[in-house]
C-alpha cells in the first residue's frame, strides 16, 4: 500500500499526523498539484474528486477523503484511540471534528482558494466576495474554539483526538489563507503550543 | 433524551431516516428556524454553531452535527450496521458519505442559501455568484454518483448505509435549491426509486 499525497497541502498532513500518533508507517508518493496533473485521466481513476491524499491498497483499490483514510487505520489498529470508544465520547469527537472542519478548516480553505491569485486556475470560478466572507467565518470560529479550550485540555475533551489534528492543521493553514491568529485567544494559544510540541506535529 | 429539530430542514431528516432504519424512537421537539430563534442565547447554549438537529441527553448535554448524532446511536445499537464493520467497508462508507456531503449536499445547500431571497437574513452576506457556481458543482457530482451507481446497488457498495441516507436527502433537497435532476442519469434514478420506497424515507 502507499499514500499519494502533496506534502505541502493541509489534508495530507492530517493523515501524516494521524499515522504518526498511531505509530504506523506507510510509504508516501508525492503528487504535484499542477492543473494538468489534477485534470488528468489518471487522477480521475484514482479519485474522481481529484484530491489528495489517496490511500492505494495493494490490489489497486483507492480510498480518498482524509478522514476515511484515518478511519481505515483506526479500525486496523485501534490503539491509541483517536475517534473515541464509548458512545458519548465517539459522538463528542465526531461533533468537534466536524465543527472544526466546517467552521474553521473549510472556511480557511475557501478564503485561500477564492482569494489567492495562484488558485485562479484551480478554483473556477474564483468568487472573491465568498473568500472575504470566509475570513470572518474563520475568525468567529476561532473564538468558539478558544471558549471550548478554556474548559477542556483538548478540542473534544480531556483526551487528544482526531479533532485536535484537524484543528492544528487548520490553525497552521491560516498563514496560507493570510489570516493572523488573534493574540487574545489565550486558551487557543495554550492548546496550540501543547499540540505543536507533540512529535507527530512535524510528520 | 430528545432531539431538537426543524421538521422541514434536510439535516434533521438525515437523523430521522437513520433512527427509522435502526428502529429507535426518540421524541422530537420542533424548533422554528426564525432569525430571532437562531440568534438567541438559548440556541447558542444548545449549539454554538446555531444549527439543528441537536440531541439533548437527560443530563442536559447536547450533541449536534447530524453524523455525530447518528454515530452515537450506531455505537449504542450497532445493528443494522450503517457505518460499516470491517476496516475497508468502514473506509468506503466514510469516503462516499463525505463525497456526497461535500460534493453534492453542501453544494446544494450553498446554492439554496446564497440564491434564495428568503435566506438573505440568515446567510450574511449572500454571495449570488457563489450560489450559481454551486449549481454546476452539484450537477457535476450527480454525474459521478450515477457512475458509481452503475456498478453498485447502493452508494457505498452492496449494502445500504449512511451514505445512501445523505444522498437521498441531498437529492430530495434539489427542489429547494431549484435544480432539476437530469433524466439521463438512469442509474441514479434506479437507486433513487429503490431507496425512496424504504419505509424510513418518510420518517
Interface residues (C-beta under 8 A of the other chain):
Chain A: X48 X49 X55 X57 X61 X63 X64 X65 X67 X68 X69 X71 X72 X75 X76 X86 X87 X88 X90 X91 X92 X94 X95 X98 X99 X102 X103 X125 X127 X129 X130 X133 X144 X147
Chain B: X48 X49 X55 X57 X61 X63 X64 X65 X67 X68 X69 X71 X72 X75 X76 X86 X87 X88 X90 X91 X92 X94 X95 X98 X99 X102 X103 X125 X127 X129 X130 X133 X144 X147
